[in-house]
């Protein structure tokens, strides 16, 4: 029972606040943002998207076209999927395997 509850909580967290690899704020760290976007932080990036950022995943899903246009205008990527894939790849290359740390 406890394992099922924990699995459901993990799924909810991943679905609403992160990719399958790590939370967005860890994937899109300052080095990544400065290198690949017009912004210096994930917070600044989201704030400048002018979309409701209360729930990032819901925002992306409900505003797909606007989000994709924002990605194309403000980053070196041609889509959100490309940006997310690159961030996940870099995160995994820079960190040893295992659970992510919230630091």
C-alpha positions as CSV (number, residue, x, y, z in Angstrom):
1,X,0.0,0.0,0.0
2,X,2.7,2.5,1.0
3,X,4.7,1.7,-2.2
4,X,1.6,2.4,-4.4
5,X,1.0,5.7,-2.6
6,X,4.7,6.7,-3.0
7,X,4.6,5.7,-6.7
8,X,1.5,7.8,-7.3
9,X,3.1,10.8,-5.5
10,X,6.2,10.5,-7.6
11,X,4.1,10.3,-10.8
12,X,2.2,13.4,-9.8
13,X,5.4,15.3,-9.1
14,X,7.0,14.3,-12.4
15,X,3.8,15.1,-14.3
16,X,3.4,18.6,-12.8
17,X,6.9,19.9,-12.0
18,X,9.6,18.1,-13.9
19,X,10.8,15.9,-16.6
20,X,11.4,12.2,-16.1
21,X,15.1,13.0,-15.3
22,X,14.9,15.9,-12.8
23,X,12.8,18.9,-11.8
24,X,13.0,21.8,-14.3
25,X,14.8,24.1,-12.0
26,X,17.7,21.6,-11.9
27,X,17.7,20.7,-15.6
28,X,17.6,24.3,-16.6
29,X,20.3,25.6,-14.4
30,X,22.0,29.0,-14.9
31,X,24.8,27.6,-17.1
32,X,22.3,26.0,-19.4
33,X,20.1,29.0,-19.5
34,X,22.9,31.4,-20.2
35,X,24.4,29.2,-22.9
36,X,21.2,28.3,-24.8
37,X,18.7,31.1,-24.1
38,X,18.3,34.8,-23.8
39,X,17.9,34.5,-20.1
40,X,20.1,33.9,-17.1
41,X,17.7,31.7,-15.0
42,X,14.7,29.4,-15.3
43,X,12.7,31.8,-13.2
44,X,13.4,34.7,-15.5
45,X,12.7,32.5,-18.5
46,X,9.2,31.5,-17.1
47,X,8.4,35.0,-15.9
48,X,9.2,36.4,-19.4
49,X,7.0,33.8,-21.2
50,X,4.0,35.9,-20.0
51,X,2.1,32.6,-19.5
52,X,0.6,31.5,-16.2
53,X,3.5,29.7,-14.5
54,X,1.6,28.4,-11.4
55,X,1.8,24.9,-12.8
56,X,4.5,24.7,-15.4
57,X,3.4,21.4,-17.0
58,X,-0.3,22.5,-17.2
59,X,0.9,25.9,-18.7
60,X,2.9,24.1,-21.4
61,X,0.0,21.8,-22.3
62,X,-2.7,24.4,-22.4
63,X,-0.5,27.0,-24.3
64,X,1.4,24.7,-26.7
65,X,1.5,27.0,-29.7
66,X,2.5,30.1,-27.6
67,X,5.1,28.1,-25.7
68,X,6.7,26.7,-28.9
69,X,6.8,30.2,-30.4
70,X,8.4,31.5,-27.2
71,X,11.0,28.7,-27.3
72,X,11.9,29.5,-31.0
73,X,12.1,33.2,-30.3
74,X,14.2,33.1,-27.1
75,X,16.4,30.0,-27.4
76,X,18.7,28.1,-29.7
77,X,16.1,25.4,-30.0
78,X,13.4,24.7,-32.6
79,X,11.0,23.2,-30.1
80,X,10.3,22.5,-26.4
81,X,11.1,18.8,-26.9
82,X,14.5,19.6,-28.3
83,X,15.3,22.0,-25.4
84,X,14.1,19.5,-22.8
85,X,16.0,16.6,-24.4
86,X,19.3,18.7,-24.4
87,X,18.8,19.7,-20.8
88,X,18.2,16.1,-19.8
89,X,21.2,14.9,-21.7
90,X,23.5,17.5,-20.1
91,X,22.1,16.8,-16.7
92,X,22.8,13.1,-17.0
93,X,26.3,13.7,-18.4
94,X,27.3,16.1,-15.6
95,X,25.9,14.1,-12.7
96,X,26.5,10.5,-11.6
97,X,23.6,8.1,-12.0
98,X,21.1,8.0,-9.1
99,X,18.4,10.1,-7.7
100,X,18.6,13.8,-8.2
101,X,19.4,16.1,-5.3
102,X,17.4,19.2,-4.5
103,X,20.2,21.7,-4.2
